[in-house]
Amino acid sequence: MALKTIKIQCKSLGFRYGKKDILHNISHKFSSGSFCAILGRNGSGKTTFLHCLNGIHKPYTGEILINGNNSQFMSQREIAKSISIVAQEYMEIFPFKVLDVVVMGRAPFIGMTSVPDKKDYQLAINALTTLNAAKLANLNFNKISGGERQIAMLASALVQTNEIILLDEPTNHLDFNKKYLFLFKIKQLCKIKNTCVIASMHDPNLAMLFADSVILLNNGKIIDQGPTKKIMTKHNIDTLYKTDSAQIDISLTKKIFMPQSVLK
């Protein structure tokens, strides 16, 4: 088993848009080889948190350490060599082959004025193969399904770096089967590549199935955090989502949370 190390550490992180505070006093350590889910309602600050982690937003207070280095003193290109992100969804782009879209992940390493070489394309093929998606390589990115696009963009993220991957609601538009398969592949990356995965999610059930740890975020503040089994209680879920949920056992160690109204 690979040794777990601290990949990202937030210390009293605060962020604001103008004069409006969005994140308040966020502190957390994210480790290699682990899947951390950030749960919260719409507007809770999940996406903003991810954008702070990968340097798109600069903290108002506190600091973020990436492999021990303060991100405030790192260029966006330096950050991109350690952190990649898979967004919620992707608009149709020029009619590139999937392989060409995947190889775009090499941009931080080859620069804006250079072009990918055989090595870069081989890395793209390897990433697709790792995700059992090599068959997509020569297909038009605009013509494949939403689930296949997400796999392609995950491959692009892997080509960029498999060190730290951020996922911003990556399964929003996928059916249950594709959600499960996508997150299963993510979980495999944690084990096989020792990847640190940080995912913003809406569904506590998917977090229960796949996440090693969770952060419960409400109005930009952490209301609880820690190992999934310990933190995902009925009380915490009801507090986070302002509902009265029921816990339905699906195994000896997992539970599914459902609003009581759905069960009536």
C-alpha positions in Angstrom: 0.0 0.0 0.0 1.3 3.4 -1.0 2.3 5.8 1.8 -0.3 8.5 2.3 1.0 12.1 2.4 -0.7 15.5 2.8 -1.2 16.9 -0.7 -3.3 20.0 0.2 -3.7 21.8 3.5 -6.1 24.7 4.1 -5.4 26.9 7.1 -8.2 29.3 8.2 -9.2 29.8 4.5 -11.5 32.7 3.9 -12.8 34.0 0.5 -15.1 36.9 -0.5 -16.6 38.3 -3.6 -16.3 42.1 -3.2 -17.6 42.7 0.4 -19.6 39.4 0.6 -17.9 36.6 2.5 -18.3 33.2 0.8 -16.0 30.9 2.7 -15.3 31.3 6.4 -12.3 29.9 8.4 -11.9 26.6 6.4 -9.2 24.3 7.7 -8.6 20.8 6.3 -5.9 18.4 5.2 -6.4 16.3 2.0 -4.2 13.2 1.6 -2.9 11.2 -1.3 -4.8 8.0 -2.1 -8.1 9.3 -0.6 -11.5 10.4 -1.9 -12.9 13.4 0.0 -16.5 14.5 -0.8 -17.6 18.1 -0.1 -21.4 18.0 0.5 -23.7 21.0 0.7 -26.8 22.6 -0.7 -26.7 24.9 -3.7 -24.9 28.2 -2.9 -23.0 26.6 0.1 -19.6 27.5 -1.4 -18.6 24.1 -2.8 -17.4 25.3 -6.2 -15.8 28.4 -4.8 -13.9 26.2 -2.4 -12.6 24.0 -5.3 -11.6 27.2 -7.3 -9.6 28.4 -4.3 -7.8 25.0 -4.1 -6.7 25.2 -7.7 -5.7 28.8 -7.7 -8.6 30.3 -9.7 -9.6 32.3 -6.7 -7.1 33.8 -4.2 -7.9 33.5 -0.5 -9.0 36.7 1.4 -7.6 35.2 4.7 -5.6 32.1 5.6 -3.5 30.1 3.2 -3.5 26.9 1.0 -0.4 24.7 1.0 0.1 22.4 -2.1 2.7 19.8 -1.4 3.9 22.1 1.4 4.2 25.2 -0.8 2.0 28.3 -0.3 -0.2 28.6 -3.4 -0.2 32.4 -3.1 3.4 32.3 -4.4 2.8 29.7 -7.1 2.0 30.5 -10.7 -1.2 29.1 -12.2 0.9 26.9 -14.5 2.8 25.5 -11.4 -0.4 24.7 -9.7 -1.8 23.1 -12.8 1.1 20.6 -12.8 -0.1 19.2 -9.5 -3.9 19.9 -9.7 -6.4 19.1 -12.4 -10.1 19.7 -12.4 -13.1 18.0 -14.1 -16.0 20.5 -14.3 -19.7 20.0 -14.0 -20.3 19.9 -17.8 -18.7 20.9 -21.1 -20.2 22.8 -24.0 -19.7 21.5 -27.5 -16.3 22.5 -28.8 -14.7 22.3 -32.2 -15.3 18.9 -33.7 -12.0 17.4 -32.3 -11.4 13.7 -31.8 -11.6 12.6 -28.2 -7.8 11.9 -28.3 -7.1 15.5 -29.3 -9.4 16.7 -26.4 -7.6 14.5 -23.9 -4.1 15.6 -25.0 -5.1 19.2 -24.2 -4.4 18.2 -20.6 -0.7 18.4 -21.5 -0.9 22.2 -21.9 0.8 23.1 -18.6 3.8 21.1 -19.7 4.2 22.0 -23.3 3.3 25.7 -23.2 1.0 27.7 -25.4 3.3 28.0 -28.4 4.3 24.3 -28.7 2.3 21.4 -30.1 1.9 17.9 -28.5 4.4 15.3 -29.7 4.2 11.5 -29.8 4.9 11.2 -26.1 2.0 13.5 -25.3 -0.4 11.5 -27.5 0.9 8.2 -26.0 0.1 9.6 -22.5 -3.4 10.5 -23.7 -3.9 6.9 -25.0 -2.6 5.5 -21.8 -5.1 7.7 -19.8 -8.0 6.5 -21.9 -6.8 2.9 -21.6 -6.6 3.3 -17.8 -10.3 4.3 -17.8 -11.3 1.4 -20.2 -12.2 4.1 -22.8 -9.6 3.6 -25.5 -12.4 2.9 -28.0 -13.4 6.6 -27.7 -10.1 7.9 -29.0 -11.0 8.5 -32.6 -14.7 9.5 -32.1 -15.9 13.1 -32.4 -16.1 14.6 -28.9 -19.3 16.5 -29.8 -21.1 13.2 -30.9 -20.5 11.0 -27.8 -22.8 10.8 -24.8 -22.6 12.9 -21.7 -21.1 10.1 -19.7 -18.5 9.4 -22.3 -17.6 13.1 -22.4 -17.0 13.1 -18.6 -14.7 10.0 -19.0 -12.9 11.9 -21.8 -12.4 14.9 -19.5 -11.3 12.7 -16.7 -8.7 11.3 -19.0 -7.6 14.8 -19.9 -7.3 15.6 -16.2 -5.2 12.4 -15.8 -2.9 13.5 -18.6 -2.4 16.8 -16.9 -1.7 15.2 -13.5 -2.9 12.2 -11.5 -1.6 13.7 -8.3 -4.6 15.8 -7.2 -7.9 15.8 -9.1 -10.8 18.1 -8.3 -14.3 17.1 -9.4 -17.1 19.8 -9.5 -20.4 18.0 -9.4 -19.2 15.7 -12.2 -22.2 13.3 -12.2 -25.0 15.9 -12.3 -26.3 14.9 -15.7 -25.6 11.2 -15.7 -28.0 8.4 -15.0 -27.5 6.2 -12.0 -25.5 3.5 -13.9 -23.1 6.0 -15.4 -22.8 7.9 -12.0 -21.8 4.6 -10.4 -19.3 3.6 -13.1 -17.7 7.1 -13.2 -17.2 7.3 -9.4 -16.0 3.7 -9.4 -13.3 4.6 -11.8 -12.4 7.6 -9.6 -12.2 5.3 -6.6 -9.8 3.0 -8.5 -7.5 6.0 -9.3 -7.2 6.6 -5.5 -6.1 3.0 -5.0 -4.0 2.4 -8.1 -2.4 5.8 -8.8 -2.5 7.1 -5.1 -4.5 10.1 -6.4 -5.9 12.6 -4.0 -9.5 13.2 -5.2 -11.7 16.1 -3.9 -15.2 16.2 -5.2 -18.1 18.6 -4.6 -21.3 16.6 -4.5 -25.0 17.0 -3.8 -26.0 13.4 -3.2 -25.1 12.0 0.3 -25.8 8.5 -1.0 -23.0 8.6 -3.5 -20.7 10.1 -0.9 -21.6 7.2 1.4 -20.7 4.7 -1.3 -17.4 6.1 -2.5 -15.9 8.8 -0.2 -13.3 8.0 2.4 -14.0 11.3 4.2 -16.5 14.1 3.9 -16.7 17.9 4.5 -20.2 19.2 5.3 -20.4 22.8 4.1 -23.2 25.2 4.9 -23.2 28.9 4.0 -19.4 28.7 3.5 -18.8 27.2 6.9 -17.8 23.6 7.8 -20.4 22.2 10.1 -18.6 18.8 10.4 -15.8 16.9 8.7 -14.0 13.6 9.0 -14.3 9.9 8.1 -17.5 9.2 6.1 -18.9 6.6 8.5 -18.4 8.9 11.5 -19.8 12.1 9.9 -22.7 10.8 7.8 -25.2 10.6 10.6 -29.0 11.3 10.3 -28.5 14.4 12.5 -25.8 15.8 10.3 -27.7 15.1 7.0 -30.9 16.7 8.3 -29.0 19.7 9.6 -27.1 20.1 6.2 -30.1 19.7 3.9 -32.8 21.1 6.2 -34.9 17.9 5.9 -36.0 14.9 7.9 -34.3 12.0 6.3 -34.6 8.3 6.8 -31.6 5.9 6.8 -32.1 2.8 4.7 -29.5 0.1 5.2 -28.0 -1.3 2.0 -25.2 -3.3 3.6 -23.7 -3.8 7.0 -21.6 -0.7 6.7 -23.5 1.6 4.3 -26.7 3.6 4.5 -28.9 5.4 2.0 -30.4 8.7 3.1 -33.9 9.5 1.8 -36.3 12.3 2.6 -39.2 11.0 4.6 -41.6 12.4 2.1 -40.3 10.1 -0.6 -41.0 7.1 1.5 -44.7 8.0 2.2 
